[in-house]
Amino acid sequence: MTGSAGHTEPHGGVPTIILCGGRGTRARGISTVIPKPMLPVGGRPILWHIMKLYGAHGHTDFVLALGWLGEEIRKFFLHHQALMSDFSIEFGDDGGIRYLEPPDDAWRVTCLDTGVDALTGTRVHRASRHLDEGTIMVTYGDCVGDIDVDALLRYHRQQGRLATVTAVHPPGRFGELKVDDGGRVTEFVEKPQTSAGTISGGFMVFEREAIDRYIPADHDVMLEREPMTALVADGQLSGYLHEGFWQPMDTPREHELLNELWEGGKAPWKVWT
């Protein structure tokens, strides 16, 4: 698969770290025993929807940064075929399992314990140790959108900076980005009281140098704080403006909204066939 000029993607595309370790306190009204990435949208975990989105663009190498209730995510992928398709079992010495319609998800999924209560920056740093040098994508395990992942990668490479975040229009209550006409982020403010501009919607791209240089290995940090503000200060953070659909799943109402869109056949993030 070929990206922008001069870039040929590795087999499986650019690897993607998905942050799956938070406690999801605002979503507690839905469940206290299921990690938020495993909460169902249309009967399948929102994490599956996120991975299908990346997979539709040919990026099928995932590193799941696990934490709280990470064992539930491990179980899902260990039993992925049985959970996602019909099957027939024959018992006896010559028996076995035959999947009637095996899932067509040609994914490589690496499940990593990055600490029960580690912060997002620390999870990214720990997960990145298991990846080769080069470009790495990072996203959250609870947001979906009709993001053109390949356009995001092209933009990141055209800008030539160490990191890129996807700037989206908020439902409100998130860290605000200010982006100049050249695509350079000039300010990153964590969760301002009011927000009239764009916010970081995840779907991030980092060069390995950005992770090694801006995320310390010796203390716990939030990705959205010190690393981002340092990248901004050094002029190394770009903002890719996404004008389309984007929706987090932080609350029971947002969980209900995503299910309503899916069940009504109006899920804009379903970019796969």
C-alpha positions in Angstrom: 0.0 0.0 0.0 1.5 3.4 -1.0 0.9 6.6 0.9 2.0 10.1 -0.2 4.9 10.4 -2.5 8.0 8.7 -1.2 6.1 6.6 1.4 5.3 3.0 1.1 3.3 1.6 4.0 4.6 -1.6 5.7 2.5 -4.7 5.5 -0.5 -4.1 7.6 -0.2 -0.3 7.1 1.0 2.1 9.8 0.6 0.5 13.3 -2.0 2.0 15.6 -1.9 2.3 19.4 -5.4 2.3 20.8 -5.7 3.6 24.4 -8.0 1.1 26.2 -7.0 1.4 29.8 -9.0 4.2 31.4 -11.7 3.6 34.1 -14.4 5.4 32.1 -15.9 7.0 35.2 -18.4 9.1 33.2 -19.7 5.9 31.6 -20.3 4.1 34.9 -24.1 4.5 34.4 -23.8 1.9 31.6 -21.7 -0.7 33.3 -19.1 -1.1 36.1 -17.8 -4.5 34.9 -17.2 -3.8 31.2 -14.3 -1.6 30.1 -15.5 1.3 28.0 -13.9 0.1 24.7 -16.0 -3.1 25.1 -19.3 -1.3 25.5 -21.5 -2.5 22.6 -22.6 -0.3 19.6 -24.9 -2.4 17.4 -24.0 -5.5 19.4 -20.3 -5.1 18.9 -17.7 -3.3 21.0 -17.0 0.3 20.1 -13.3 -0.9 19.9 -14.3 -3.2 17.0 -15.9 -0.2 15.2 -12.7 1.8 15.6 -10.5 -1.0 14.3 -12.9 -1.6 11.3 -12.4 2.1 10.5 -8.6 1.8 10.4 -8.8 -1.5 8.7 -10.9 -0.1 5.9 -7.9 2.1 5.0 -5.5 -0.9 5.1 -4.1 -0.2 8.6 -4.6 -3.5 10.4 -1.7 -3.7 12.9 -3.1 -2.8 16.4 -1.5 -2.4 19.8 -4.1 -2.2 22.5 -2.8 -0.3 25.6 -4.7 -2.1 28.3 -5.3 -1.2 31.9 -8.4 -1.4 34.1 -10.4 -4.5 33.2 -8.0 -5.3 30.5 -8.7 -9.0 30.9 -12.1 -8.5 29.3 -10.5 -7.1 26.2 -8.0 -10.0 26.1 -10.9 -12.5 26.4 -12.7 -10.9 23.4 -9.7 -11.2 21.1 -8.8 -14.7 22.3 -12.3 -15.8 21.4 -12.8 -13.4 18.5 -13.8 -15.9 15.9 -16.3 -17.8 18.1 -17.8 -14.5 19.3 -18.1 -12.9 15.8 -19.3 -15.8 13.6 -21.5 -18.8 13.6 -19.8 -22.1 14.0 -20.3 -25.9 14.1 -18.6 -28.2 16.6 -18.0 -31.9 16.1 -17.0 -33.8 19.3 -14.9 -36.9 19.5 -11.3 -37.7 18.5 -11.6 -36.4 15.0 -13.8 -33.4 16.0 -13.2 -29.7 15.7 -14.7 -26.4 15.1 -15.9 -25.2 11.6 -16.6 -21.5 11.3 -19.6 -21.0 8.9 -18.6 -17.4 8.0 -15.3 -16.6 9.5 -14.6 -12.9 10.2 -12.8 -11.2 7.4 -10.8 -9.0 9.8 -7.2 -9.7 8.8 -5.8 -7.9 11.9 -2.8 -8.3 14.0 -3.7 -7.5 17.6 -1.2 -7.0 20.4 -2.6 -6.8 23.9 -0.3 -5.1 26.3 -0.8 -4.3 30.0 0.3 -0.7 30.3 -0.7 -0.3 33.9 -4.0 -0.3 35.7 -4.1 3.4 36.3 -1.3 4.7 34.1 -1.9 8.0 32.3 -2.4 8.3 28.6 1.1 9.5 27.7 2.7 6.7 29.7 0.5 4.1 28.0 1.7 5.4 24.6 5.3 5.3 25.6 5.0 1.8 27.0 3.1 0.5 24.0 5.6 2.1 21.5 8.4 0.0 22.9 6.9 -3.0 21.0 6.9 -1.2 17.7 9.6 -0.5 15.1 10.9 2.9 14.3 8.9 5.1 12.1 5.4 6.6 12.0 2.8 5.5 14.7 -0.9 6.3 14.9 -2.6 6.7 18.2 -6.3 7.0 19.1 -8.7 6.5 21.9 -10.8 3.4 22.5 -14.1 5.4 22.8 -14.4 7.8 19.8 -15.7 7.2 16.3 -15.9 9.4 13.2 -15.8 9.3 9.4 -12.1 10.1 9.5 -10.1 9.6 6.2 -7.1 8.0 7.9 -5.0 8.1 4.7 -5.7 11.8 4.2 -4.7 12.3 7.8 -1.4 10.5 7.1 -0.7 12.4 3.9 -1.4 15.7 5.7 1.0 14.7 8.6 3.8 13.9 6.1 3.2 17.0 4.0 3.4 19.2 7.1 6.7 17.6 8.1 6.2 18.0 11.9 6.7 15.3 14.5 3.1 15.0 15.5 -0.4 15.6 14.2 -3.8 15.6 16.0 -7.2 15.6 14.4 -9.0 18.8 15.2 -12.8 18.3 15.4 -15.7 20.5 16.4 -16.7 19.7 19.9 -19.7 18.5 21.7 -18.0 20.8 24.3 -15.9 20.0 27.4 -12.6 19.0 25.8 -9.1 20.5 25.4 -9.2 23.2 22.7 -6.8 23.5 19.8 -5.9 26.7 17.9 -4.5 26.0 14.4 -3.0 28.7 12.2 -3.4 28.9 8.4 -0.3 26.8 7.8 -1.7 23.9 9.9 0.6 24.5 12.9 -1.0 24.2 16.3 -0.3 27.4 18.2 -2.1 26.6 21.4 -3.3 23.5 23.2 -5.6 24.2 26.3 -6.8 21.3 28.4 -10.6 21.4 28.9 -11.4 25.1 29.0 -14.6 26.3 30.6 -15.9 27.4 27.2 -14.9 26.2 23.8 -15.9 27.8 20.5 -13.2 26.4 18.3 -11.9 22.9 17.6 -10.8 20.2 20.0 -8.5 17.2 19.8 -10.6 14.3 18.6 -7.8 11.7 18.9 -6.8 10.0 15.6 -3.3 11.2 16.1 0.0 10.6 14.2 3.4 10.6 15.8 6.9 10.1 14.5 8.8 7.8 16.9 11.1 10.7 17.7 8.1 12.6 19.2 7.3 9.8 21.6 10.9 9.3 22.6 11.6 13.0 23.0 8.4 14.4 24.5 7.0 11.5 26.6 9.3 10.7 29.6 9.9 7.2 30.5 10.6 7.8 34.2 7.3 9.4 35.4 3.5 9.2 34.7 2.2 11.8 32.3 -1.0 12.6 30.4 -0.4 12.8 26.7 -2.8 15.7 26.5 -0.8 17.9 28.9 3.0 18.2 29.1 3.9 16.3 25.8 1.3 18.2 23.8 2.2 21.6 25.2 5.9 21.0 24.6 5.3 19.9 21.0 3.3 23.2 20.5 6.1 25.2 22.1 8.6 23.7 19.7 6.3 24.2 16.7 6.1 20.4 16.1 2.4 19.8 16.4 0.1 20.0 13.3 -3.7 20.1 13.4 -5.6 18.1 10.7 -9.1 19.7 10.5 -11.9 17.2 10.2 -15.2 18.8 9.3 -17.2 15.5 9.2 -18.8 13.4 11.9 -17.0 12.7 15.2 -18.5 11.5 18.4 -17.1 10.3 21.7 -18.8 7.8 24.0 -18.3 9.3 27.4 -21.8 9.1 28.9 -24.8 6.8 28.8 -26.6 9.4 26.5 -23.7 9.3 24.0 -23.7 5.5 24.1 -27.5 5.6 23.4 -26.9 8.0 20.5 -24.3 5.9 18.8 -26.6 2.8 19.0 -29.5 4.8 17.6 -27.4 5.9 14.6 -26.2 2.3 14.0 -29.6 0.7 14.3 -31.1 3.3 12.1 -28.6 2.7 9.3 -27.2 6.2 9.8 -23.7 5.5 11.2 -21.4 7.9 9.4 -18.3 6.1 10.8 -19.2 2.9 8.9 -16.8 3.4 6.0 -16.2 -0.3 5.4 -18.4 -2.7 3.4 
